[in-house]
Amino acid sequence: MEELDKYIVGQKEAKKSVAVALRNRYRRNLLSDDFKEEVTPKNIIMVGPTGVGKTEIARRIAKLVEAPFVKVEATKFTEVGYVGRDVDSMVRDLVEAAVRMVKEEKLKNVTEKAKKIAEDRLIDYIVGKKKKQPKNPLEMLFNYPSAEKNEETEEDGMQYKREEIRQKLRNGELDNYVVEIEVTDASTPMLEMYTNLGSEEMNINLQDIFADILPKKKKIKKVPVYEAKRILESEEAQNLIDMDEVIEEAIKRAENDGIIFIDEIDKIASSGYTAGPDVSREGVQRDILPIIEGCTVMTKYGPVKTDHILFIAAGAFNVAKVSDLIPELQGRFPVRVNLKPLTKEDFIRILKEPKNALTKQYQELLRTEGIEVKYTDEAIEAIAEVAYLINQQSEDIGARRLHTVMEKLFEELSFKAPDLKGQQIVITEEYVKEQLKDSLNKYEVNKYIL
């Protein structure tokens, strides 16, 4: 909860529900293997207007526990037989996210080793490898010592030269020196095949299938040393990790720790009509149902079970209600949380408290130009009031309204920043009203705050 409070203001009920769901996952991992399979996650459905923190809560909690996370929009899916994304793709996206996550972790573990190997390769390219000359049989027969001594002397000289270059590389003295390196050609055209296996559609990449059969092409590149270092380190790191191990770990993590966030689920809820697009909406719900209930989805990495994936659904439910979802789907979301619309006080807290508050973001951005920005308390209150009132007068888009207001507020200052280097700018209430004058008139907010 405390970690979530650093980024999200209010919505304690929603935070608590998500925290409990993740705590239960931890408890499940402590159970015996037999009983562990019987405990399924308690999926959550969040109800609340846009911009109040539904997606951010799910995204932050996934990042906090380092769980594979994917956000999908229910409106992008179509039922079987229609053109569009099939519902199984959400699981395939989750596995891809898990593979990326595990791969990044493995790459970090081999970074130092990869740097050393890449450094040796780079020195080889700069110095050039000395080819061993075959020994003359007559020399061996008559045992000429001078030839061997010359060879040893050359090797000592070469070793000294390599160490000298190694030191220069580490000091950055050769960064702009152009060198020719041999790298794997990754520009092979992608060959894809689209197939329909029963009710399951799969996108098969033929390049992945034949990757281990076809030899990898090499090409020569002329690049500066600093760029060559980066390319060779990346290539060596890739060679040091075992992709089979990565995939095995990723599938395990996706199955047991994965979180799928289904946004705009209210858009596929039938609102009482029995014809037209609502039929398709109910079809999408019925296609999603087996995945949430628990099934096996085929991916390019192998079969993935969805029994223990945590599903968090969210929607505004302005027109349709949660009860308009098909009963079977409602039953698979036992935890229901209502998120509250944001008040003016919430906006003030959003501008002041979070670790990544917009006010702090603009301060850091302008600091790069040598400008120090400070806010008075009255200015922050004025910004919050403008955002709140515009939401009331027009479409309520929650905290996203602050992005619009802040961008307008800093538009002139950001434009003139190069000429204001070294200055300190204080954002006052009067400055806020002056800069947002057009917006206040447009939404008829002036009469409320002036």
C-alpha positions in Angstrom: 0.0 0.0 0.0 2.8 2.4 1.0 4.6 1.8 -2.4 1.3 2.5 -4.3 0.7 5.7 -2.3 4.0 7.0 -3.8 2.4 7.1 -7.3 -1.4 7.0 -6.8 -3.5 9.3 -4.7 -6.6 7.9 -2.9 -8.5 4.8 -4.1 -7.6 2.9 -0.9 -10.3 0.3 -1.5 -8.9 -0.6 -4.9 -5.3 -0.7 -3.7 -6.3 -2.9 -0.8 -8.1 -5.4 -3.1 -5.1 -5.7 -5.4 -2.7 -5.9 -2.5 -4.7 -8.8 -0.9 -4.9 -10.6 -4.3 -1.1 -10.5 -4.6 -0.6 -11.4 -0.9 -2.7 -14.5 -1.5 -0.4 -15.4 -4.4 2.5 -15.3 -2.0 0.6 -17.5 0.4 -0.3 -20.0 -2.3 3.4 -20.4 -3.2 4.0 -21.6 0.4 1.4 -24.4 0.1 2.2 -28.0 -0.7 2.2 -28.8 -4.4 -1.0 -30.9 -4.2 -3.0 -28.1 -2.6 -1.4 -25.3 -4.5 -3.2 -26.3 -7.7 -6.6 -26.1 -6.0 -6.1 -22.4 -5.0 -7.1 -20.1 -7.9 -6.7 -16.3 -7.9 -9.6 -14.1 -7.0 -10.0 -11.9 -10.1 -10.9 -8.2 -9.6 -13.3 -5.9 -11.5 -12.8 -2.2 -11.1 -15.7 0.2 -11.7 -15.0 3.9 -12.1 -14.7 6.8 -14.5 -11.6 7.3 -16.7 -8.5 8.8 -15.3 -9.0 7.8 -11.6 -6.1 5.3 -11.5 -7.5 1.9 -12.5 -4.8 1.0 -15.0 -2.0 2.7 -12.9 -2.9 0.6 -9.8 -2.6 -2.6 -11.8 0.6 -1.5 -13.7 2.4 -0.3 -10.5 1.6 -3.4 -8.5 2.9 -5.6 -11.3 6.1 -3.6 -11.4 6.4 -3.7 -7.7 6.3 -7.6 -7.5 8.1 -8.0 -10.9 5.3 -9.9 -12.4 4.7 -10.2 -16.2 1.9 -7.7 -17.0 -0.1 -6.9 -20.1 -2.9 -4.5 -20.7 -5.5 -5.3 -23.4 -8.6 -3.5 -24.5 -11.7 -5.6 -24.6 -13.0 -3.6 -27.6 -10.1 -4.9 -29.8 -11.3 -8.5 -29.6 -13.9 -10.1 -31.9 -15.6 -13.4 -31.5 -14.6 -16.4 -33.6 -15.6 -15.9 -37.3 -15.1 -12.2 -37.4 -12.0 -10.3 -38.6 -10.0 -8.9 -35.6 -7.9 -10.0 -32.7 -8.7 -13.4 -31.1 -9.0 -13.5 -27.3 -6.1 -16.0 -27.1 -3.7 -13.3 -28.2 -3.8 -11.7 -24.7 -2.1 -14.8 -23.3 0.4 -14.8 -26.1 1.2 -11.2 -25.3 1.7 -12.1 -21.6 4.1 -14.8 -22.5 6.1 -12.4 -24.8 6.2 -9.9 -21.8 7.5 -12.7 -19.5 10.2 -13.8 -22.0 11.4 -10.2 -22.3 11.4 -9.8 -18.5 13.4 -13.0 -17.9 15.7 -12.3 -20.8 16.6 -8.9 -19.4 17.3 -10.4 -16.0 19.6 -13.1 -17.6 21.4 -10.5 -19.7 22.2 -8.4 -16.5 23.8 -11.5 -14.9 26.2 -12.0 -17.9 27.0 -8.3 -18.5 30.5 -8.3 -17.0 31.5 -11.6 -18.7 30.1 -10.3 -22.1 32.0 -7.0 -21.7 35.3 -8.9 -21.2 34.7 -11.2 -24.3 33.6 -8.2 -26.4 36.7 -6.3 -25.3 39.0 -9.1 -26.4 37.2 -9.3 -29.8 37.5 -5.6 -30.3 41.2 -5.7 -29.6 41.5 -8.5 -32.1 39.8 -6.3 -34.7 42.1 -3.3 -33.9 45.4 -5.2 -33.7 44.6 -7.9 -36.1 45.0 -11.6 -35.3 48.5 -12.9 -36.0 48.3 -16.0 -38.2 50.5 -18.9 -37.1 52.9 -19.9 -39.8 53.5 -23.6 -40.3 56.9 -24.7 -39.1 59.5 -25.6 -41.8 60.3 -29.4 -41.5 64.0 -28.6 -42.1 64.0 -26.3 -39.1 62.5 -29.0 -36.9 65.0 -31.5 -38.3 68.1 -29.3 -37.7 66.5 -27.7 -34.6 67.1 -24.0 -35.3 66.6 -22.2 -31.9 66.7 -18.7 -33.4 63.3 -19.0 -35.2 61.5 -20.0 -32.0 63.1 -17.1 -30.1 62.0 -14.7 -32.8 58.5 -16.0 -32.5 58.4 -15.7 -28.7 59.7 -12.2 -29.0 57.0 -11.3 -31.5 54.3 -12.8 -29.2 55.6 -10.8 -26.2 55.5 -7.7 -28.3 52.0 -8.4 -29.5 50.8 -9.1 -25.9 52.3 -5.8 -24.8 50.5 -4.0 -27.7 47.2 -5.6 -26.8 47.5 -4.5 -23.1 48.3 -1.0 -24.2 45.2 -0.9 -26.5 43.1 -2.4 -23.7 44.1 0.4 -21.4 43.3 3.0 -24.1 39.9 1.4 -24.7 39.0 1.6 -21.0 40.1 5.2 -20.9 38.0 6.1 -23.9 41.0 7.3 -25.9 39.9 5.2 -29.0 36.2 6.0 -28.9 36.1 7.8 -32.2 38.5 5.5 -34.0 36.7 3.7 -36.9 37.1 -0.1 -36.9 35.8 -2.9 -39.1 33.9 -5.6 -37.2 32.1 -8.8 -38.2 28.6 -9.1 -36.8 25.6 -11.4 -37.3 23.3 -10.1 -40.0 19.9 -9.5 -38.4 18.2 -8.0 -41.5 16.8 -11.3 -42.7 13.3 -10.7 -44.0 10.5 -12.0 -41.8 8.5 -14.9 -43.3 5.2 -15.3 -41.6 2.3 -17.8 -42.1 -1.2 -17.2 -40.8 -3.0 -20.4 -39.9 -6.3 -21.4 -38.4 -6.2 -24.5 -36.2 -9.8 -25.2 -35.3 -10.9 -22.3 -33.1 -7.4 -21.1 -32.6 -5.6 -18.7 -34.8 -1.8 -18.5 -34.7 0.8 -16.3 -36.3 3.8 -18.6 -37.1 7.1 -17.0 -37.9 8.9 -19.3 -40.3 12.2 -17.6 -39.5 12.0 -18.8 -35.8 11.3 -22.4 -37.0 14.3 -22.5 -39.3 16.6 -20.3 -37.2 18.6 -23.3 -35.9 18.7 -25.1 -39.2 19.9 -22.3 -41.5 23.4 -20.9 -41.0 23.6 -17.4 -39.6 24.9 -14.8 -42.1 27.8 -12.5 -41.1 28.5 -9.1 -42.4 31.3 -6.5 -42.0 30.4 -3.1 -40.5 32.6 0.0 -40.2 31.7 1.7 -37.0 33.4 3.9 -34.3 34.9 2.0 -31.4 32.3 3.2 -28.9 29.5 1.8 -31.1 31.5 -1.4 -31.9 31.8 -1.9 -28.1 28.1 -1.7 -27.6 27.3 -4.0 -30.6 29.8 -6.7 -29.6 28.7 -6.6 -25.9 25.1 -7.1 -26.9 26.0 -9.9 -29.3 28.2 -11.7 -26.7 25.6 -11.3 -24.0 23.0 -12.9 -26.3 25.3 -15.8 -26.9 25.9 -16.4 -23.2 22.3 -16.9 -22.2 20.4 -20.2 -22.7 17.1 -19.3 -24.5 15.6 -22.7 -23.7 16.1 -21.9 -20.0 14.7 -18.4 -20.5 11.5 -19.7 -22.2 11.0 -22.4 -19.5 11.3 -19.8 -16.7 9.1 -17.3 -18.6 6.2 -19.7 -19.1 6.4 -20.7 -15.5 6.3 -17.1 -14.4 3.4 -16.2 -16.8 1.4 -19.1 -15.6 1.9 -18.5 -11.8 2.6 -14.7 -11.5 1.1 -13.2 -14.7 -1.4 -10.3 -14.6 -3.7 -9.5 -17.5 -5.5 -6.2 -17.3 -8.7 -6.1 -19.4 -9.7 -2.5 -19.9 -13.0 -1.2 -21.2 -14.8 -4.4 -20.4 -18.0 -2.4 -20.0 -17.9 -1.8 -23.8 -18.6 -5.5 -24.5 -21.4 -5.7 -22.0 -24.9 -6.1 -23.5 -27.2 -3.3 -22.5 -30.5 -5.1 -23.0 -30.6 -5.3 -26.8 -30.9 -8.6 -28.5 -29.8 -7.7 -32.1 -27.1 -5.8 -33.9 -23.6 -5.5 -32.4 -24.6 -6.7 -29.0 -24.7 -10.2 -30.3 -21.0 -9.9 -31.2 -20.3 -8.4 -27.8 -21.8 -11.4 -26.0 -19.8 -13.6 -28.3 -16.5 -11.9 -27.1 -17.6 -12.4 -23.5 -18.1 -16.1 -24.2 -14.7 -16.4 -25.9 -13.0 -14.7 -22.9 -14.7 -16.9 -20.4 -12.7 -20.1 -21.0 -9.4 -18.2 -20.6 -10.5 -16.7 -17.3 -11.9 -20.1 -16.1 -8.7 -21.8 -17.0 -7.6 -23.4 -20.2 -4.4 -24.2 -22.2 -3.4 -21.7 -24.9 -0.9 -22.6 -27.6 1.9 -20.1 -28.1 5.0 -20.2 -30.2 6.9 -21.0 -27.0 4.7 -23.9 -26.1 1.4 -24.5 -24.3 0.5 -22.1 -21.5 -2.1 -22.8 -18.7 -4.3 -19.8 -17.6 -5.7 -21.3 -14.4 -3.5 -19.2 -12.1 -3.2 -16.0 -14.1 -4.7 -13.0 -12.2 -7.2 -11.1 -14.3 -8.1 -7.5 -13.5 -11.0 -6.0 -15.5 -11.9 -2.3 -15.5 -14.6 -0.1 -17.0 -16.5 3.1 -16.5 -19.9 1.3 -16.7 -21.7 4.6 -17.5 -24.2 3.0 -19.9 -24.0 -0.7 -19.1 -23.8 -2.1 -15.6 -21.6 -4.9 -14.3 -24.8 -7.0 -14.1 -25.1 -6.7 -17.9 -22.1 -9.0 -18.3 -23.0 -12.6 -18.8 -23.5 -14.3 -15.4 -20.7 -16.8 -16.0 -18.2 -14.0 -16.6 -19.5 -12.1 -13.5 -18.9 -15.1 -11.4 -15.3 -15.2 -12.5 -14.7 -11.8 -11.0 -15.6 -12.3 -7.3 -13.9 -9.0 -6.1 -15.7 -5.9 -7.2 -14.3 -2.4 -6.4 -15.8 1.0 -7.0 -13.3 3.8 -7.6 -14.4 7.4 -6.7 -14.3 10.4 -9.0 -11.5 12.8 -8.2 -12.2 16.0 -6.2 -10.3 19.3 -6.2 -8.5 18.1 -3.0 -7.4 14.9 -4.9 -6.0 17.0 -7.7 -3.9 19.1 -5.2 -2.5 15.9 -3.7 -1.8 14.5 -7.2 0.2 17.6 -8.0 2.2 17.5 -4.7 2.5 14.0 -3.3 3.4 11.3 -5.9 7.0 10.5 -6.6 6.4 11.2 -10.3 4.1 14.2 -9.9 3.7 16.4 -13.0 4.9 19.5 -11.1 8.2 17.6 -10.4 8.4 16.4 -14.0 8.3 20.0 -15.4 10.8 21.1 -12.7 13.3 18.4 -13.9 12.7 19.1 -17.6 13.4 22.8 -17.2 16.4 22.2 -14.9 18.1 20.6 -18.0 18.0 24.1 -19.5 19.4 25.7 -16.3 16.0 27.1 -15.1 14.9 26.6 -11.6 11.1 26.4 -11.2 9.2 26.9 -7.9 5.5 26.8 -7.2 3.5 28.7 -4.6 0.8 26.7 -2.7 -1.8 29.1 -4.2 -0.6 28.3 -7.7 -1.0 24.5 -7.2 -4.5 25.1 -5.8 -5.3 27.2 -8.8 -4.1 24.5 -11.3 -6.1 21.9 -9.4 -9.2 24.0 -9.4 -8.9 24.7 -13.1 -8.5 21.0 -13.9 -11.5 20.1 -11.6 -13.8 22.7 -13.0 -13.0 21.9 -16.7 -13.8 18.3 -15.9 -17.1 19.4 -14.5 -18.0 21.7 -17.4 -16.9 19.3 -20.2 -16.0 15.6 -20.4 -14.6 14.2 -17.1 -11.3 12.6 -17.9 -10.0 12.5 -14.4 -6.3 13.1 -13.6 -5.5 13.1 -17.4 -7.0 16.7 -17.4 -3.9 17.8 -15.4 -1.7 16.9 -18.4 -3.6 19.2 -20.6 -3.6 22.0 -18.1 0.1 21.7 -17.2 1.2 21.6 -20.9 -0.8 24.7 -21.6 0.6 26.4 -18.5 4.3 25.7 -19.4 3.9 26.1 -23.2 5.3 29.7 -23.3 8.0 29.0 -20.7 9.2 25.8 -22.5 9.4 27.7 -25.8 11.5 30.6 -24.3 13.6 28.3 -22.1 16.9 28.7 -24.1 16.8 32.5 -23.5 16.0 32.1 -19.8 19.1 30.0 -18.8 20.2 30.6 -15.2 17.0 32.2 -14.1 14.6 31.2 -11.3 10.9 31.2 -12.3 8.2 31.2 -9.6 4.8 29.9 -10.7 2.2 32.1 -8.8 -1.6 32.1 -8.9 -1.6 35.2 -11.1 0.8 33.5 -13.5 -1.5 30.4 -13.7 -4.6 32.5 -14.5 -2.7 34.6 -17.1 -1.3 31.5 -19.0 -4.6 29.6 -18.8 -6.8 32.6 -19.7 -7.8 31.1 -23.1 -8.8 27.7 -21.6 -10.7 29.4 -18.8 -12.8 31.4 -21.3 -13.3 28.4 -23.6 -14.8 26.3 -20.8 -16.5 29.2 -19.1 -14.5 28.6 -15.9 -13.6 32.2 -15.4 -16.7 33.0 -13.5 -15.9 30.3 -10.9 -12.3 31.2 -10.1 -11.7 34.8 -11.0 
